[in-house]
Amino acid sequence: MTTQDPPSGPTSLGRRIAMQSVAGAVAASAVVAAAARPASANAAYAEPANPALPPSTMVLERGRTALVVVDPQNDFLTEQGVAWSVVGESVREHNVVENIERLFKAAKASTLPVAISPHFYFPTDYGWKFEGTLEKVMHAIKMFDRAGPLDLKGFEGSGADFVARYKPYIYDGKTVIASPHKVYGPEQNDLGLQLRKQKVDQVILAGMSANLCVESHLRELLEQGFEVAVVRDATAAAKVPEGDGYLAALINFRMIANAVWTTDEAVRRVAAIA
């Protein structure tokens, strides 16, 4: 990973993440590798008793459906990742690491196309003249840093690298690894092109993080005419004094996605795909 410094010092949130990452890793050791857990007991995430929104009518069809996983990378999903101190609680609460792997397994068993939309930063990205709030944080803590677009020096095992348990699925010679997205959505990468070239127009969407890259991918794919189901317990988000990113995303998933499924439901539907 590059050792080049960002153009300005960390924000207070960036400093807090950096200072807490080691402590968070120790406190969370061995939790991510634990067996599957039940759904979150947090009442704020429960489905409404009397929903006002119409139910989903999305039905998966072979030849039209792909699994898309956003940012399945160490900086988000391992205790050593630079964002773990703020996302780790949510990742554990929803059993995200294991649920993403279950989706990979189900998609591969049903021979569905799989695409990864990764987040990478190169040294030249530190030359940006303005950034949004969390862009500042990501640059300050060197999140997703790589030595260069054509340079894999230091990539293996780094925060930008894919979670080790996912690599057999990602590196099987069939999974599409899209070019990197740079902010949150896939507008600047080739994910849409790769899906269209396989005549995919239904997407099962999972990954990190819920209210940022996953929601941004959802919105852009919808705008491009894809039918999108979000897997609600295969994503998570930061919990900071400013708010719970997962709850913010969950509300929007319900309002704008074609479907919102649990991992159990998504796996069942993939196994039964026509």
C-alpha positions as CSV (number, residue, x, y, z in Angstrom):
1,M,0.0,0.0,0.0
2,T,1.2,3.5,-0.7
3,T,2.8,5.5,2.1
4,Q,2.1,8.8,0.5
5,D,0.4,11.2,3.0
6,P,-2.9,12.9,2.2
7,P,-2.8,16.6,1.5
8,S,-4.2,17.5,4.9
9,G,-4.4,16.1,8.4
10,P,-7.1,13.6,9.5
11,T,-10.5,14.9,10.5
12,S,-11.6,14.3,14.1
13,L,-13.5,11.2,12.9
14,G,-10.5,10.0,11.0
15,R,-8.4,10.4,14.1
16,R,-11.0,8.6,16.2
17,I,-11.1,5.7,13.7
18,A,-7.3,5.4,13.6
19,M,-7.0,5.4,17.4
20,Q,-9.8,3.0,18.0
21,S,-9.0,0.4,15.3
22,V,-6.6,-1.6,17.4
23,A,-8.8,-1.6,20.4
24,G,-11.8,-2.6,18.3
25,A,-9.8,-5.5,16.8
26,V,-8.9,-6.9,20.2
27,A,-12.4,-6.6,21.6
28,A,-13.9,-8.2,18.5
29,S,-11.4,-11.0,18.1
30,A,-12.8,-14.3,16.8
31,V,-16.3,-12.9,16.5
32,V,-16.4,-12.5,12.8
33,A,-15.4,-16.2,12.3
34,A,-18.2,-17.4,14.6
35,A,-21.1,-19.6,13.5
36,A,-24.2,-18.1,12.0
37,R,-26.3,-16.0,14.3
38,P,-30.0,-15.1,14.3
39,A,-31.1,-11.8,12.9
40,S,-30.5,-8.6,14.8
41,A,-32.7,-8.2,17.8
42,N,-32.6,-4.4,17.5
43,A,-36.2,-3.3,17.4
44,A,-35.3,-0.3,15.2
45,Y,-34.5,-2.7,12.3
46,A,-37.6,-4.9,12.6
47,E,-40.1,-5.0,9.8
48,P,-43.2,-2.8,10.5
49,A,-46.1,-4.7,12.0
50,N,-48.5,-2.9,9.6
51,P,-46.5,-2.0,6.4
52,A,-48.0,0.7,4.2
53,L,-45.7,0.0,1.2
54,P,-46.7,-2.7,-1.4
55,P,-45.0,-6.0,-1.3
56,S,-42.3,-7.0,-3.8
57,T,-43.2,-9.0,-6.9
58,M,-39.6,-9.7,-8.0
59,V,-39.0,-13.2,-9.3
60,L,-35.5,-14.3,-10.2
61,E,-35.0,-15.8,-13.7
62,R,-32.0,-17.7,-15.0
63,G,-30.1,-15.9,-17.6
64,R,-31.2,-12.5,-16.2
65,T,-29.8,-12.7,-12.7
66,A,-26.4,-11.9,-11.2
67,L,-25.0,-11.5,-7.7
68,V,-23.1,-8.2,-7.2
69,V,-21.0,-7.7,-4.1
70,V,-19.7,-4.3,-3.3
71,D,-16.4,-3.7,-1.4
72,P,-15.8,-7.2,0.1
73,Q,-12.5,-5.9,1.4
74,N,-10.5,-6.2,4.5
75,D,-10.8,-2.5,5.6
76,F,-14.5,-3.0,6.1
77,L,-14.9,-6.7,7.0
78,T,-11.9,-7.7,9.2
79,E,-10.9,-6.7,12.7
80,Q,-7.6,-5.3,11.3
81,G,-9.4,-3.0,8.8
82,V,-9.1,0.7,9.4
83,A,-12.9,1.1,9.5
84,W,-13.6,-1.7,11.9
85,S,-14.0,0.5,15.0
86,V,-17.0,2.1,13.5
87,V,-18.5,-0.6,11.3
88,G,-17.5,-3.7,13.3
89,E,-20.5,-3.7,15.7
90,S,-22.9,-3.6,12.7
91,V,-21.0,-6.2,10.8
92,R,-21.2,-8.6,13.8
93,E,-24.8,-7.7,14.6
94,H,-26.0,-8.8,11.1
95,N,-23.5,-11.7,10.6
96,V,-22.4,-10.0,7.4
97,V,-19.1,-11.8,6.8
98,E,-20.7,-15.2,6.9
99,N,-23.8,-14.1,5.0
100,I,-21.8,-12.7,2.1
101,E,-20.0,-16.0,1.8
102,R,-23.4,-17.8,1.8
103,L,-24.5,-15.7,-1.1
104,F,-21.2,-16.5,-3.0
105,K,-21.8,-20.2,-2.4
106,A,-25.4,-20.1,-3.5
107,A,-24.6,-18.1,-6.7
108,K,-21.7,-20.4,-7.7
109,A,-23.8,-23.5,-7.0
110,S,-26.5,-22.2,-9.3
111,T,-24.0,-21.0,-11.8
112,L,-25.2,-17.4,-11.6
113,P,-22.8,-14.6,-12.8
114,V,-21.0,-12.9,-10.0
115,A,-19.5,-9.4,-10.1
116,I,-17.4,-7.5,-7.6
117,S,-17.4,-3.7,-7.5
118,P,-14.3,-2.9,-5.5
119,H,-13.1,0.4,-4.0
120,F,-9.4,1.3,-4.6
121,Y,-7.5,4.5,-4.1
122,F,-4.2,5.2,-5.9
123,P,-1.5,7.8,-5.1
124,T,-2.9,10.2,-7.7
125,D,-6.2,10.2,-5.9
126,Y,-4.6,12.2,-3.1
127,G,-4.3,15.1,-5.6
128,W,-8.0,15.7,-5.5
129,K,-8.8,19.4,-4.7
130,F,-12.1,18.8,-2.8
131,E,-13.7,15.8,-1.1
132,G,-17.0,14.9,0.7
133,T,-17.0,14.2,4.4
134,L,-16.3,10.5,4.3
135,E,-13.9,10.9,1.4
136,K,-11.8,13.0,3.7
137,V,-11.9,10.3,6.3
138,M,-11.0,7.5,3.9
139,H,-8.0,9.4,2.6
140,A,-6.9,10.4,6.1
141,I,-6.9,6.8,7.3
142,K,-5.5,5.4,4.0
143,M,-8.5,3.2,3.4
144,F,-8.4,1.0,0.3
145,D,-5.0,2.3,-0.6
146,R,-3.0,0.6,-3.4
147,A,0.4,1.4,-4.8
148,G,-1.0,2.1,-8.2
149,P,-3.5,1.0,-10.8
150,L,-1.0,-1.4,-12.4
151,D,1.0,-2.1,-9.2
152,L,0.1,-4.9,-6.8
153,K,3.1,-4.3,-4.5
154,G,1.8,-4.7,-0.9
155,F,-1.7,-5.5,-2.0
156,E,-1.9,-9.1,-0.7
157,G,-3.4,-9.0,2.8
158,S,-3.7,-5.2,2.8
159,G,-6.8,-3.3,3.7
160,A,-7.7,-3.0,0.0
161,D,-7.4,-6.7,-0.5
162,F,-10.4,-9.0,-0.6
163,V,-11.4,-10.9,2.5
164,A,-9.4,-14.2,2.4
165,R,-12.4,-16.5,2.8
166,Y,-14.0,-14.9,-0.4
167,K,-11.0,-15.4,-2.6
168,P,-11.9,-18.9,-3.9
169,Y,-15.1,-17.5,-5.2
170,I,-13.6,-14.2,-6.6
171,Y,-10.5,-15.8,-8.2
172,D,-12.3,-18.8,-9.8
173,G,-11.8,-17.3,-13.3
174,K,-15.5,-16.6,-13.7
175,T,-16.2,-13.8,-11.3
176,V,-16.1,-10.3,-12.9
177,I,-13.9,-7.9,-10.9
178,A,-15.1,-4.5,-12.2
179,S,-12.8,-1.5,-12.4
180,P,-12.8,0.4,-9.1
181,H,-15.4,2.9,-8.1
182,K,-14.0,6.0,-6.6
183,V,-16.7,7.6,-4.5
184,Y,-19.7,5.5,-3.7
185,G,-21.6,4.5,-6.8
186,P,-20.7,2.6,-10.0
187,E,-21.1,5.5,-12.3
188,Q,-17.3,5.7,-12.9
189,N,-16.6,1.9,-13.2
190,D,-17.6,-0.7,-15.7
191,L,-20.0,-2.7,-13.6
192,G,-23.1,-1.8,-15.7
193,L,-21.3,-2.7,-18.9
194,Q,-20.1,-6.0,-17.6
195,L,-23.7,-6.9,-16.5
196,R,-25.3,-5.8,-19.7
197,K,-22.8,-7.8,-21.8
198,Q,-24.0,-10.9,-20.0
199,K,-27.7,-9.8,-20.6
200,V,-28.2,-9.4,-16.9
201,D,-31.0,-7.1,-15.8
202,Q,-31.7,-8.5,-12.3
203,V,-29.2,-8.0,-9.5
204,I,-28.9,-9.4,-6.0
205,L,-27.0,-6.7,-4.2
206,A,-24.8,-7.1,-1.0
207,G,-21.6,-5.8,0.5
208,M,-20.4,-2.7,2.2
209,S,-21.4,-0.3,3.4
210,A,-25.1,0.0,3.5
211,N,-25.8,3.7,3.4
212,L,-22.8,4.6,1.2
213,C,-21.6,2.3,-1.6
214,V,-24.5,-0.3,-1.4
215,E,-27.2,2.3,-1.5
216,S,-25.4,4.3,-4.2
217,H,-25.0,1.1,-6.3
218,L,-28.7,0.4,-5.8
219,R,-29.8,3.9,-6.9
220,E,-27.6,3.9,-10.0
221,L,-28.5,0.4,-11.1
222,L,-32.2,1.3,-10.7
223,E,-31.6,4.4,-12.9
224,Q,-30.0,2.1,-15.5
225,G,-33.1,-0.1,-15.6
226,F,-31.9,-3.0,-13.5
227,E,-34.3,-4.8,-11.1
228,V,-32.5,-4.9,-7.8
229,A,-33.0,-6.9,-4.6
230,V,-30.9,-5.8,-1.6
231,V,-29.9,-8.5,1.0
232,R,-30.4,-6.6,4.2
233,D,-28.3,-8.8,6.5
234,A,-25.4,-9.0,4.0
235,T,-24.5,-5.4,4.5
236,A,-23.7,-3.2,7.5
237,A,-22.7,0.4,8.2
238,A,-20.9,2.8,10.6
239,K,-22.4,3.7,13.9
240,V,-21.1,7.2,14.9
241,P,-22.5,10.1,17.0
242,E,-24.0,11.5,13.8
243,G,-26.2,8.5,13.3
244,D,-26.7,4.8,12.5
245,G,-25.8,4.4,8.8
246,Y,-27.5,0.9,8.6
247,L,-30.9,2.3,9.8
248,A,-30.6,5.1,7.3
249,A,-30.0,2.7,4.5
250,L,-32.6,0.2,5.6
251,I,-35.4,2.8,5.4
252,N,-34.3,3.7,1.9
253,F,-33.9,0.1,0.8
254,R,-37.5,-0.5,1.7
255,M,-38.7,2.6,-0.2
256,I,-36.7,2.2,-3.4
257,A,-35.4,-1.3,-4.0
258,N,-37.4,-3.9,-6.0
259,A,-37.1,-6.3,-3.1
260,V,-35.4,-6.4,0.3
261,W,-34.5,-10.0,1.4
262,T,-32.7,-11.7,4.2
263,T,-29.8,-14.0,3.3
264,D,-31.9,-17.0,4.0
265,E,-34.6,-15.8,1.6
266,A,-32.0,-14.9,-1.1
267,V,-30.3,-18.3,-0.9
268,R,-33.7,-20.1,-1.2
269,R,-34.6,-18.0,-4.2
270,V,-31.3,-18.6,-5.9
271,A,-31.5,-22.3,-5.3
272,A,-35.0,-22.4,-6.8
273,I,-34.2,-20.2,-9.8
274,A,-35.9,-21.3,-13.0
